[in-house]
Amino acid sequence: AIGGCDVTELAARFGTPLYVFDEATLRNRAGEFVREFGSRYPEVAVLYASKAFINKALVRLFAEEGMGFDVVSAGELAVVRAAGVPLDRVYFHGNNKGPEELRLALEWGIGRIVVDNFYELDTLEALGARRGRAQDVLLRITPGVDPHTHAYISTGATDSKFGFPLATGAAGQAVQRAMALPHVNLIGLHMHLGSQLFETEPYAMAIDGLVGFAAGMVRQHGLDLQEFSPGGGFAVQYVEGRTAQGIGVYAQIISDAMKQAFSAHGLPLPRLIIE
């Protein structure tokens, strides 16, 4: 049963394959994320990862629950836009954004672009120069932390295809490059360790390392760190015998790690972005 409906009866009525979503479950989970993080940290934005599933009805539902959105394609961005959500609540992710996608994002007034590589930085600079406006961006940093999940869904290791690695010096070079570009406005840092993270320790370790890096960039280059995202990847239960922890557990670990790390380096707390 899903949402009180017998799935066998639904399949007989509508045919298969059939995708069934329960609005009450979706609203409750969205509210749980917003509440659990919002009650522990001063300023939080919770984003729905549109790549999971997206249509206009779902966008409106999550927007009503106070969430923003992350998208990884112009198609996803177009759906969010068509649903009437202000695009300043949208973050554009991905390691393979094309120039046309970036042009559309800038033209439509995207809130943030999470930059994944040097090519993207240069493309954004060229597009911004044409428009005469600077775009707010976060840099995706690869912290080199093993999240203890399946290798195919682990994205935080140094040899990941995503982001600028800390260990190679590319992360520091990316900060310098972004801050030197007149049409790129670097306001934050982002990381994503992987999916199905049952353990919470990797979040604390990665946050500590990335905040240490950020403190160095503040001292050396005057980085104005307004936003910080530890990504998402919170586990859900797929099989018997391995129960996922509640959202409140993740929220407590992440909030505590953020407060401790930023206090230790004498930095003000930035806005926390959760996916």
C-alpha positions as CSV (number, residue, x, y, z in Angstrom):
1,A,0.0,0.0,0.0
2,I,1.1,3.5,-0.7
3,G,-0.8,6.4,0.8
4,G,-3.6,4.1,1.8
5,C,-4.0,2.9,-1.8
6,D,-3.7,-0.8,-2.8
7,V,-0.9,-0.9,-5.4
8,T,-2.3,-4.0,-7.0
9,E,-5.5,-2.2,-7.7
10,L,-3.7,0.9,-8.9
11,A,-1.7,-1.3,-11.4
12,A,-4.9,-3.0,-12.6
13,R,-6.5,0.4,-13.2
14,F,-3.7,2.4,-14.7
15,G,-1.4,-0.3,-16.1
16,T,2.4,-0.7,-15.6
17,P,5.0,0.6,-15.2
18,L,3.3,2.9,-12.8
19,Y,4.9,5.5,-10.6
20,V,3.0,6.4,-7.4
21,F,3.8,9.4,-5.2
22,D,2.1,10.0,-1.8
23,E,1.7,13.7,-1.2
24,A,1.5,13.4,2.6
25,T,4.8,11.4,2.7
26,L,6.5,14.0,0.5
27,R,5.3,17.0,2.5
28,N,6.2,15.3,5.8
29,R,9.7,14.5,4.7
30,A,10.3,18.0,3.3
31,G,9.0,19.5,6.5
32,E,11.2,17.2,8.6
33,F,14.3,18.5,6.7
34,V,13.3,22.1,7.1
35,R,12.5,21.7,10.8
36,E,15.4,19.5,11.9
37,F,18.1,21.7,10.3
38,G,16.3,25.0,10.8
39,S,16.0,24.4,14.6
40,R,19.7,23.7,15.0
41,Y,21.4,26.3,12.7
42,P,20.8,30.0,12.3
43,E,20.2,30.3,8.6
44,V,19.5,27.3,6.4
45,A,18.2,26.6,2.8
46,V,17.0,23.1,2.1
47,L,17.1,22.2,-1.6
48,Y,15.3,19.4,-3.4
49,A,17.5,17.5,-5.8
50,S,15.4,17.6,-9.0
51,K,17.3,14.7,-10.7
52,A,15.4,12.3,-8.4
53,F,12.1,13.2,-10.1
54,I,10.7,16.4,-11.3
55,N,7.4,17.8,-12.7
56,K,5.5,21.1,-12.1
57,A,3.2,19.6,-9.4
58,L,6.1,18.3,-7.4
59,V,8.0,21.6,-7.7
60,R,5.0,23.5,-6.4
61,L,4.5,21.1,-3.5
62,F,8.1,21.4,-2.3
63,A,8.1,25.2,-2.9
64,E,5.1,25.4,-0.6
65,E,7.0,23.5,2.1
66,G,9.8,26.2,2.0
67,M,12.3,24.4,-0.1
68,G,14.6,25.5,-2.9
69,F,15.9,23.4,-5.7
70,D,19.0,22.1,-7.3
71,V,19.0,21.2,-11.0
72,V,21.6,19.6,-13.2
73,S,20.2,20.4,-16.7
74,A,18.4,23.1,-18.6
75,G,15.4,20.8,-18.8
76,E,15.1,20.6,-15.0
77,L,15.6,24.3,-14.8
78,A,12.8,24.9,-17.3
79,V,10.4,22.7,-15.3
80,V,11.1,24.7,-12.1
81,R,10.7,27.9,-14.0
82,A,7.4,26.8,-15.6
83,A,6.1,26.0,-12.2
84,G,6.5,29.6,-11.2
85,V,9.2,29.3,-8.6
86,P,11.5,32.3,-8.3
87,L,14.8,31.2,-9.8
88,D,16.8,32.9,-7.1
89,R,15.9,29.7,-5.1
90,V,17.6,27.5,-7.6
91,Y,21.2,26.1,-7.7
92,F,22.6,24.7,-11.0
93,H,24.9,21.7,-10.4
94,G,26.7,19.2,-12.7
95,N,30.1,18.6,-14.1
96,N,29.0,18.8,-17.8
97,K,27.0,22.0,-18.2
98,G,27.1,23.3,-21.8
99,P,27.5,26.9,-22.8
100,E,23.9,27.1,-24.0
101,E,22.6,25.7,-20.7
102,L,24.7,28.3,-18.8
103,R,23.5,31.1,-21.1
104,L,19.9,30.2,-20.4
105,A,20.5,30.0,-16.6
106,L,22.0,33.4,-16.6
107,E,19.3,34.8,-18.9
108,W,16.5,33.5,-16.7
109,G,18.1,34.8,-13.5
110,I,19.4,31.6,-11.8
111,G,20.3,32.1,-8.1
112,R,23.6,30.2,-7.9
113,I,25.7,28.1,-10.2
114,V,27.8,25.5,-8.5
115,V,31.0,25.5,-10.6
116,D,32.7,22.1,-11.1
117,N,35.8,22.8,-13.3
118,F,38.0,25.5,-14.8
119,Y,36.3,25.3,-18.2
120,E,33.0,26.2,-16.6
121,L,34.6,29.2,-14.8
122,D,36.0,30.6,-18.1
123,T,32.6,30.0,-19.8
124,L,30.7,31.8,-17.1
125,E,33.2,34.7,-17.3
126,A,32.7,35.0,-21.1
127,L,28.9,34.8,-20.8
128,G,28.8,37.3,-17.9
129,A,31.0,39.8,-19.8
130,R,28.5,39.7,-22.7
131,R,25.6,40.4,-20.3
132,G,27.5,42.9,-18.2
133,R,26.6,41.2,-15.0
134,A,28.5,39.0,-12.4
135,Q,27.0,35.7,-11.5
136,D,26.9,34.3,-7.9
137,V,28.7,31.0,-7.7
138,L,29.8,28.3,-5.3
139,L,32.9,26.1,-6.1
140,R,32.5,22.4,-5.7
141,I,35.5,21.1,-3.7
142,T,36.5,17.5,-3.5
143,P,37.6,17.0,0.1
144,G,39.3,13.6,-0.2
145,V,37.1,11.9,2.4
146,D,36.0,8.3,2.1
147,P,32.2,8.3,2.8
148,H,32.2,4.4,3.3
149,T,29.5,3.9,0.7
150,H,29.4,2.0,-2.6
151,A,32.3,3.0,-4.9
152,Y,29.9,3.9,-7.8
153,I,28.1,6.5,-5.6
154,S,31.1,7.9,-3.8
155,T,31.9,11.4,-5.0
156,G,34.1,12.9,-2.3
157,A,37.4,11.1,-3.0
158,T,40.4,12.9,-4.5
159,D,40.1,11.0,-7.8
160,S,36.4,11.8,-8.2
161,K,35.4,13.2,-11.6
162,F,33.5,16.0,-9.7
163,G,34.9,19.2,-8.4
164,F,38.3,20.8,-7.6
165,P,40.4,18.4,-5.4
166,L,41.9,19.8,-2.2
167,A,44.9,17.5,-2.3
168,T,46.2,18.5,-5.7
169,G,46.0,22.3,-5.1
170,A,43.3,22.7,-7.7
171,A,40.8,23.9,-5.1
172,G,43.1,26.8,-4.1
173,Q,43.8,27.6,-7.8
174,A,40.0,27.7,-8.4
175,V,39.4,30.1,-5.6
176,Q,42.1,32.5,-6.9
177,R,40.8,32.2,-10.5
178,A,37.2,32.8,-9.5
179,M,38.1,35.8,-7.4
180,A,40.1,37.3,-10.3
181,L,37.2,37.1,-12.8
182,P,35.2,40.3,-12.9
183,H,31.9,38.6,-14.0
184,V,32.1,35.7,-11.5
185,N,31.1,36.4,-7.8
186,L,32.4,33.7,-5.6
187,I,30.2,33.5,-2.5
188,G,30.5,30.0,-1.2
189,L,32.0,26.5,-1.2
190,H,30.2,23.2,-1.8
191,M,31.0,19.5,-1.4
192,H,29.2,16.2,-1.9
193,L,30.6,13.0,-0.4
194,G,28.3,10.6,-2.1
195,S,24.9,8.9,-1.8
196,Q,23.5,6.5,0.8
197,L,25.7,7.7,3.7
198,F,24.7,5.7,6.7
199,E,27.6,7.0,8.8
200,T,27.7,10.6,10.0
201,E,31.5,10.8,10.8
202,P,32.4,11.5,7.1
203,Y,30.3,14.7,7.2
204,A,32.1,16.0,10.3
205,M,35.5,15.1,8.9
206,A,34.9,16.8,5.5
207,I,33.4,19.9,7.0
208,D,36.4,20.3,9.4
209,G,38.8,20.0,6.4
210,L,36.9,22.2,4.1
211,V,36.4,25.0,6.7
212,G,40.2,24.9,7.4
213,F,40.7,25.4,3.7
214,A,38.2,28.2,3.6
215,A,40.0,29.9,6.5
216,G,43.2,29.8,4.5
217,M,41.5,31.4,1.5
218,V,40.0,34.1,3.7
219,R,43.4,35.0,5.0
220,Q,45.3,34.7,1.8
221,H,42.8,36.1,-0.7
222,G,40.1,37.8,1.2
223,L,37.4,35.3,0.4
224,D,33.9,36.4,1.5
225,L,32.3,33.1,2.5
226,Q,28.6,33.7,2.6
227,E,27.3,30.1,1.9
228,F,28.6,26.6,2.6
229,S,27.1,23.3,1.5
230,P,28.0,19.9,2.7
231,G,25.7,18.5,0.0
232,G,23.3,15.7,0.8
233,G,23.5,11.9,0.4
234,F,21.5,11.0,3.4
235,A,20.7,7.3,3.5
236,V,17.3,5.7,3.1
237,Q,16.5,2.1,3.9
238,Y,16.5,-0.3,0.9
239,V,17.1,-3.6,2.5
240,E,16.2,-5.4,5.8
241,G,18.8,-5.2,8.6
242,R,20.2,-1.8,7.7
243,T,18.1,1.0,9.1
244,A,18.8,4.6,8.1
245,Q,19.3,7.2,10.9
246,G,16.7,9.9,11.3
247,I,17.2,13.3,9.6
248,G,17.7,14.9,13.1
249,V,20.8,12.8,13.6
250,Y,22.4,14.1,10.4
251,A,21.2,17.7,11.2
252,Q,22.8,17.6,14.7
253,I,26.2,16.3,13.4
254,I,26.4,18.7,10.5
255,S,25.2,21.7,12.6
256,D,27.6,21.0,15.4
257,A,30.5,20.4,13.0
258,M,29.8,23.7,11.3
259,K,29.6,25.7,14.5
260,Q,32.8,24.1,15.9
261,A,34.9,24.5,12.8
262,F,33.9,28.1,12.0
263,S,34.4,29.1,15.7
264,A,37.8,27.4,15.8
265,H,38.9,29.5,12.8
266,G,37.3,32.7,14.0
267,L,35.0,33.0,11.1
268,P,31.3,34.0,11.1
269,L,28.8,31.3,10.3
270,P,27.7,31.3,6.7
271,R,24.3,30.3,5.3
272,L,24.0,26.5,5.4
273,I,22.8,24.8,2.1
274,I,21.4,21.3,2.5
275,E,20.4,19.0,-0.4
